[in-house]
Amino acid sequence: MFISALRFYLPTLLGCLTDSDISSSDPECFDYRYFYPDRTFSFGNCTCGLARQAGAVVIRTESPGLLVGNVWLQALRAFKDNPSVIGFLVEQACLSAISRTGFSHGSINWESFPATLFQGDLIQAIPTTGDSEKFFIPKDPFFRDIDALYLKLDDQNKTALVVPIQITVSKDHADSEARFYSRWTQWLAHLAGFQVTTAFVWIVENHHSWKVIQEEFRTTRNRSTRCHPTHEQIVITVAEISRTLGQQLASIRKLP
């Protein structure tokens, strides 16, 4: 019964998140506190950004492919004048594309596999024994610093690869890279016994670069503090993650 109901609910939820067609939806599918149809019962609506983020978590849990499908990508045109929603749509589509097709840029490569959604502190969600390969996505829409993280543990060789990912098409964005590595000592403590390497991935609209950032320390009168470890900084475009998404984003930028 639940699976059958969910099959009808997800398209309705998708319509509300993207302001698209819900004309074939059952009125009982709507939680009118957060998601509702317009007066003609033609298009879905969402009350706020927080509800939209929560709805995306439901879709990602049950059918993440919807977040990079035609309905999702076409919604970029409807929200072309709303930078916040555009950023949300692009972020969710990129995460789904990575999960579906994997990642191969610079020296960082992994095959496709389902994402692991987590709640709370990411470090505590990280396994410390056994071989492990995970693509972590937070359930919390206001998760600190990053949008996702790839982890690969090799228990036999005692190596760990940590790849945080930040997606943004905003001209102004906080320095997620610096903020993530401000907790690097805690990562090393959690992964004690492993040789840990890391790369930081930025996914942006129209810039591409690669470089190695050398380890840096800040020295005060009493002690020396690591600002960040040596790591690769990989900057790639949305189009390199999903050509269709990149084309759709480029097309709305040309609209009046």
Order of alpha helices (4+ residues) and beta strands (2+ residues): alpha-beta-beta-alpha-alpha-alpha-beta-beta-beta-alpha-beta-beta-beta-alpha-alpha-beta-beta-beta-beta-beta-alpha-alpha
